[in-house]
């Protein structure tokens, strides 16, 4: 009787684990379908990331409040 309960418990445990694995596979497969067909989106994102990095340097607290404009990076040549 006790062994039968253990077997049922193991089956339930493996069933739950299998359902979780199946759910994760479905979620990952659905996310993979949203990829771009060309590199335009990636290039736009890269340009935005570079611009954000330049803006963080140009407009940080020290550059804005504690130095003349010519010492900050706000006049840095943009690519």
WOVEN-V379273 format. One record per residue. PHI is phi in whole degrees, 0 to 359 (* if undefined). PSI is psi in radians with two decimals (* if undefined). OMEGA is omega in whole degrees, 0 to 359 (none if undefined). Layout:
BEGIN
phi	psi	omega
PHI	PSI	OMEGA
PHI	PSI	OMEGA
END
This chain:
BEGIN
phi	psi	omega
*	-0.79	181
293	-0.66	179
293	-0.60	179
294	-0.69	177
295	-0.70	178
297	-0.72	180
295	-0.73	179
294	-0.71	178
298	-0.72	178
294	-0.70	178
296	-0.71	178
295	-0.76	179
299	-0.84	179
294	-0.57	176
295	-0.76	178
295	-0.78	178
299	-0.73	178
297	-0.70	179
295	-0.70	178
295	-0.77	179
298	-0.76	179
298	-0.73	178
298	-0.76	179
296	-0.70	178
297	-0.77	180
297	-0.76	180
297	-0.78	181
293	-0.65	178
291	-0.62	179
290	-0.63	179
290	-0.57	182
290	-0.28	182
280	-0.08	183
260	0.41	181
282	2.64	178
280	2.67	180
272	-0.29	178
227	3.11	186
267	0.09	183
300	-0.78	180
296	-0.67	178
293	-0.68	179
293	-0.71	177
298	-0.76	179
295	-0.69	179
295	-0.76	178
298	-0.70	179
295	-0.67	179
294	-0.73	178
296	-0.77	179
298	-0.72	179
296	-0.69	178
295	-0.74	178
296	-0.70	180
293	-0.63	178
297	-0.64	178
285	-0.76	185
291	-0.62	187
243	0.55	176
286	3.01	187
298	-0.73	181
295	-0.77	182
294	-0.59	184
277	-0.72	190
258	-0.43	192
241	0.15	180
211	2.75	175
296	2.78	183
300	-0.56	183
289	-0.28	179
269	-0.24	179
275	3.06	180
270	0.21	183
292	-0.32	178
260	0.19	179
295	2.45	180
295	2.20	178
276	2.52	179
274	*	none
END
